[in-house]
Amino acid sequence: MEKDGLVMSVKEYVVIATPSDGWWSLEVPEVPGAYSQGRTESEVIFMATDVISLILDCPKEEIAIRVDYRGQLSESQRT
């Protein structure tokens, strides 16, 4: 990836998402203290990217997310 003439490297992080009371609880094992939550799959990716960027103090453009969903939300939890 290139930005302003500089080559940026992109690192992929695995996010573990587990269902919890209608939310996805997020953990990034590779980044100590990286926990968050989201209601939808797109929110899971957004929140994971945001928390990684904040903790590691790196641009969001340098972060790629691969989500490992552990379970699923029941239909009644999807609001």
C-alpha positions, 0 to 999 in steps of 0.5 A: 500500500502506498500513501503520500509516496511512502510504502506502508506495510499492512499487518493482519490481526486475528480477532476472536469474536464470541457471542455475548448477550446480543453482542460480539465480544472481541479479543485480539490475542496478539495485542495485549489489552485489545478488547471491544464489542460490536453488534454486527459483523461490520461493527466487529471489524470497525471496532477491532481496527479502532482498538488495535490502532489506538493501542499500537498507535498506528494508522488504520490503513496498516491494519487488516482484520481476520475474524474468527467467529466462535459461535453465532448470535441467536435470531432473538439476539439480532436486533 
